[in-house]
Amino acid sequence: MTVMWFPLALLALSMLVARRSVEKGLSGKVDSLALAWLQQAFALPFIFATLWFATFYWPAELSTQFWVYTSIYAVCGAIDLFLYFKALSLADVSYVAPLLALTGVGAIAGSVVILHQTPTMYGVIGALLVVAGTIVIHRAKQGDSGGRHNVIALWLVLGIVVLRALYSNIELFPLRESNPTTFNFYSSLLTVPVLLLVTVLVQKRRDMRAYWHKVRLDVRKSLWLLAFVGLTYTINLTATYQAKLLSPTAGYVTSVKSAQVVPMMLLGAWLFREKVNKWQWFGLAIICCGLVLLGLS
């Protein structure tokens, strides 16, 4: 059964690429904070449907430790979503996607601290190559007219890297106690109110009535796209959680999913007509070499 982790990771990768390509288009039409909780809200009906295909654990059947870890995961995931959509609204997807490869490096660093795993030499060299490739891509975009926005997007992604170093490793504890469908349901159920609370806090100085009116209009205009995001999110997360349970180490799954930088850069150049220079492609090649080594670690 352990060999099943790889096709599951590939399934998660394909759903991630499909979702993020649509999210990039939505980020220019829907407020970044609203898009964060809308993603979760539209995913919940699909996540609820998956509960019929696996054993469901009622709240009383789960330990206090499960709820503590799941709550931490939900808060970190909520902040992660806001930072991601904010970065996507500021910079090209062909720039943001390669930077997200750093999350694989963060996941390995987190596994050392949280799970007490020791990285191999392949893992260390791979992580250094990913960092080097990211630096090349960032420097290649510094001369662009959107340079300031790119710098802000970089810092937002670095925030995501730190968060995922934490919650991408602690998620294994509640996963082992329950199963992917139950954990996906409870974590998303907790994430939505956290995001709504952040929305209220951020928007408190603005006209809330006008804000919610705009959100309703945006939802009506993008209803089917948001439903697609919810569906692909559900498949992506369910496949990811199951792959992590089956794989020899969770880092393998992270490495496969990090390979999304290749199709995302191609989609950015082809679908969104983003300018990608030769140094960005060179940086991407370095990152891909690093991801291969991370997969071998």
Disulfide bonds with the S-S distance in Angstrom:
none
